Amino acid sequence: MKTTKWSIDPAHSEITFKVKHLMISNVKGEFKTFQANIYGEDFTKSTISANIDASSISTNNNDRDTHLKSPDFFEVEKYPEITFVSTSIKKVDDDEFKLVGDLTIKGTTKEITLNTEFGGFMKDPYGNEKAGFSINGKLNRKDFGLNWNAALEAGGVMVANEIKIYAEVQFIKQVS
């Protein structure tokens, strides 16, 4: 028996994040290169895996992006990938789920829970069956060894510890 496979549609998907800067406003960033797959027809019983190219980080500022790729943060030369593998999917209501899984950043793996909204199924104009999801969650960057910071003269720190994660993703059902 073959398992149904759904693969990410990168042209209609994004993985973004926000972090408070100077304790007064959020800076937004994204990862431009990633892959993800869902294995299974019933999403509540499926396995979801994602691989993100850590060097594809972009915050629309070259100097900041270079710093984020350095050993102070993602250390992309040594840890080129960020990975996620689901361990469970819990139904909250018809369209809302709790996606639980192991996130690995910079060689450290921690369990995280992501709020997931199922957008539904749709066939595109080319006959491809697609499924859409909106995902969000939070994590503490220090849990993953992203420890760099600077104290501010007026009090507080330059970069908050809490990172807010957002993903808008479409998956394409693969023909077997």
Protein Blocks (a to p, Z undefined) as FASTA:
>chain_A
ZZddddddfklgccdddddehhlaccddddfbdcdddedjblmlcccdddddfklgcehi
aklmmmmmmmklnommlmmbccdddfbdcdfblmlccddddddeehiacddddddddfbj
cddfkopacddddddddddfklnopabccddfkgpjfbdfbdcdddddddddddZZ
